[in-house]
């Protein structure tokens, strides 16, 4: 007899894992808060989110909003964030991640001055 256990991971946990994975990339200063659309704002506890995880047909789509250092190349950072977020979530959940949208919301010029 085969024992199969079903595990459910809360979306908030997945969002936090994605946030941590993005912040592991050198040049990412942190996540930026982004207002969710008005339709979802009425249902949400927190209408400002840095990461959004959606389950679509059994696979995950992730959108993340980041702040980057002014000295980095945006394309390289975005590619690295996409790969790291996808790898971490897929390894943790054994669920396919079909898309990771990286949105650069802010640039940190603090160290440049």
C-alpha positions as CSV (number, residue, x, y, z in Angstrom):
1,X,0.0,0.0,0.0
2,X,1.4,3.3,-1.1
3,X,1.2,6.3,1.3
4,X,0.7,9.6,-0.4
5,X,0.7,12.8,1.6
6,X,-0.7,16.0,0.2
7,X,1.0,19.1,1.4
8,X,-0.5,22.6,1.0
9,X,1.8,25.7,1.2
10,X,0.1,29.0,2.0
11,X,0.5,31.7,-0.6
12,X,2.0,34.1,2.0
13,X,4.8,31.5,2.5
14,X,5.5,31.3,-1.2
15,X,5.6,35.1,-1.4
16,X,8.1,35.3,1.4
17,X,10.3,32.6,-0.2
18,X,10.2,34.6,-3.5
19,X,11.1,37.8,-1.6
20,X,14.1,36.1,0.1
21,X,15.3,34.5,-3.1
22,X,15.2,37.9,-4.9
23,X,17.1,39.6,-2.1
24,X,19.9,36.9,-2.3
25,X,20.9,38.5,-5.7
26,X,23.8,41.0,-5.4
27,X,22.5,44.4,-6.5
28,X,19.0,43.9,-5.3
29,X,18.5,46.4,-2.4
30,X,15.1,44.9,-1.4
31,X,11.5,44.5,-2.6
32,X,9.4,47.5,-3.4
33,X,5.8,47.7,-2.3
34,X,3.3,47.8,-5.2
35,X,-0.4,48.4,-4.8
36,X,-2.6,45.5,-6.0
37,X,-5.5,46.2,-8.4
38,X,-8.7,47.7,-6.9
39,X,-10.7,44.5,-7.6
40,X,-8.4,42.5,-5.3
41,X,-7.9,45.3,-2.8
42,X,-11.3,44.7,-1.2
43,X,-10.5,41.0,-0.5
44,X,-6.9,41.5,0.6
45,X,-5.7,42.1,4.1
46,X,-2.7,44.0,2.8
47,X,-3.4,46.1,-0.4
48,X,0.3,46.8,-0.9
49,X,2.4,43.7,-1.8
50,X,6.0,43.2,-3.1
51,X,5.3,39.7,-4.4
52,X,2.2,38.2,-6.0
53,X,1.8,34.4,-6.4
54,X,-1.0,33.0,-8.5
55,X,-1.8,29.3,-9.2
56,X,-2.9,28.8,-12.7
57,X,-3.8,25.3,-13.9
58,X,-1.6,23.7,-11.3
59,X,1.5,25.9,-12.1
60,X,2.6,29.1,-10.4
61,X,3.1,32.5,-11.8
62,X,5.0,35.0,-9.7
63,X,5.3,38.8,-10.0
64,X,7.9,40.5,-7.9
65,X,8.7,44.2,-7.5
66,X,12.3,45.1,-6.6
67,X,14.6,48.0,-5.8
68,X,18.0,47.8,-7.3
69,X,21.4,49.4,-6.8
70,X,22.1,52.2,-9.3
71,X,25.4,50.6,-10.4
72,X,24.0,47.3,-11.7
73,X,22.7,46.3,-15.1
74,X,19.0,45.9,-15.0
75,X,18.8,43.0,-17.5
76,X,21.4,40.9,-15.6
77,X,19.7,41.5,-12.2
78,X,16.2,40.7,-13.6
79,X,17.5,37.5,-15.2
80,X,19.3,36.4,-12.0
81,X,16.2,37.2,-9.9
82,X,13.9,35.2,-12.2
83,X,16.2,32.2,-12.1
84,X,16.7,32.2,-8.3
85,X,13.0,32.7,-7.5
86,X,12.0,30.0,-9.9
87,X,14.6,27.5,-8.6
88,X,13.8,28.2,-4.9
89,X,10.0,27.9,-5.3
90,X,10.2,24.8,-7.6
91,X,12.6,23.1,-5.3
92,X,10.5,23.9,-2.2
93,X,7.1,23.0,-3.6
94,X,7.8,20.6,-6.4
95,X,5.4,22.7,-8.5
96,X,6.2,24.1,-11.9
97,X,6.8,27.9,-12.0
98,X,5.8,29.0,-15.5
99,X,6.5,32.7,-15.2
100,X,8.4,35.1,-13.0
101,X,7.7,38.7,-13.8
102,X,10.4,41.0,-12.4
103,X,9.4,44.6,-12.1
104,X,12.1,47.2,-11.2
105,X,10.1,49.7,-9.2
106,X,12.9,51.8,-7.8
107,X,16.6,52.5,-8.1
108,X,18.7,53.2,-5.0
109,X,21.2,56.0,-5.6
110,X,22.2,56.3,-2.0
111,X,25.7,54.8,-2.3
112,X,26.4,56.7,-5.5
113,X,26.4,60.1,-3.9
